[in-house]
Amino acid sequence: MTDIKTYKRKIVLLGDGAVGKTSLIRKFVTNKFDDKYLSTVGTKVTEKELLLINKGGIKTNLKLLIWDFMGQKGFRKIEKSGLIGTTGALIVYDVSRIETLASIEDYWVPRLYEAAPGVPIIFIANKIDLLYGINKNSAEANTIVDFQNMANRYKAPGYFTSALTGENVENVFRGIGKLIAKNIPQQSPPQLPDKFVRQTSGFYESAIIRATDEIIMDFQKNFGSSLEETMPIIRKQFEKAGVDINEPTIEGLRKAVLFLSKVESNFWSSEEVSYRMKKRLSIINQIKEINTTKQRSKKLTQVPIMPFLNRKTSTT
């Protein structure tokens, strides 16, 4: 009897918020559909085993560590840390929201290749059940053609899926598993068009998103564990603080910093905890300074100039 070799590999699901990444994973792992999109911070890791059989009958047991990334753009440090060690990626768009397709090439592919050059990709057009019976000339129908063309450009498989009906869900995960199991020889990273590099390097990130990113990664760094291990702790504290990843607030971040400090107080001295708490609060204070500066600048631009120009000068 031939021994079955077991390998553990990390894959990531990328794409904008609410495109259905979490529901696809849930359908694949537990065969249950869930369309509740939690606006929580960070990543969630799920494990699933796949038994793969190649043409020669050789069996491989592949343990997939499936990383579900939040869809909020701009968390550069979290993304960079979480993408390290990736061996394959599923990049998802929502067929009912055409703007989520543009994000794939404008943001997610460049971010992936920056951290994990040349990894296998499968593109996913999700929620295909919403398009049954639509007008063939509609914008959504035309976007499907754009999706197929994009997959062809990257020479990558493109699947149409529905987490609701289960259509192609099993196939996309098996597909990425087979690509990983091939052990394709190391190749040079694909050359991205200049526009991708410009767009991702110049992507606008709000001050509060940058601050949230900084606080999360500062905690992870000081905690001394991997992002996979610390993110559940961080997520719990952010949820207690009521932080919505799509719209974090200064007050919510302040509460989150205090909750994180309480966690650290179980491991470090009060002096160390106090130092780190003040450091993170100072990051938040910088947001207020930036906002104050913007408000002042706005007021200055609104000062009427014409009355001063029309004022008569003295001739004495």
Secondary structure by P-SEA (a helix, b strand, c coil): cbbbbbbbbbbbbbbcccccaaaaaaaaacccccccccccccbbbbbbbbbbbccccbbbbbbcbbbbbbccccaaaaaaaaaccccbbbbbbbcccaaaaaaacccaaaaaaacccccbbbbbbcccccccccccccaaaaaaaaaaaaaaaacbbbbbbbcccccaaaaaaaaaaaaaaccccccccccccaaaaaaaaaccccaaaaaaaaaaaaaaaaaccccccaaaaaaaaaaaaccccccccaaaaaaaaaaaaaaacccccaaaaaaaaaaaaaaaaaaaaaaaaaaaaaaaaaccccccccbbbbcc
